[in-house]
Amino acid sequence: MRSDQRPVGEHADPQADKLLGLLDLLVVDDDATQRMLIAGAAEKAGYMVTHAESCAEGTALVRVKHFDCITLDLKLEDGDGADVMRAMAAVKYDGPMIVISGMNSQHRRASRDLARSLGMELLQSFPKPIDLAALRISLANLRSTVAGLPIVHSWGEVCGPRFERNG
């Protein structure tokens, strides 16, 4: 298990991370390359990343640690992403979740319905291969929202009060 993985040279004080505004993200995916790509985009968007390479590992982590956001693959070698969602609901996880899956759009829509039925928010659903720019925008927007700031990033334009045209 590789938890709380940090880029080389980054400080190790979690309390200082919170002061700097870094958010905790759990990446649940059995593909090491996907985990690395998702983690890279998340770190650039201001997240501290914990990796889970299986359903069992993701389930165990949500039971012992709070995460500000979770990315979840729906098809894992040892189970289903729905199992992780149910574990999240059991520990009353109330943060957003992002599904990143190679499954078709019908399965990704069904995951949104499952999340809603469990009282959780599915922020976004992305197909694989992941569009890293789109993921980074979603994570940056979430970070802005958590910080109480207006969303500045959008699809193809910059928005927010500072950028609105007068007249």
Order of alpha helices (4+ residues) and beta strands (2+ residues): alpha-beta-alpha-beta-alpha-beta-beta-beta-alpha-beta-alpha-beta-alpha
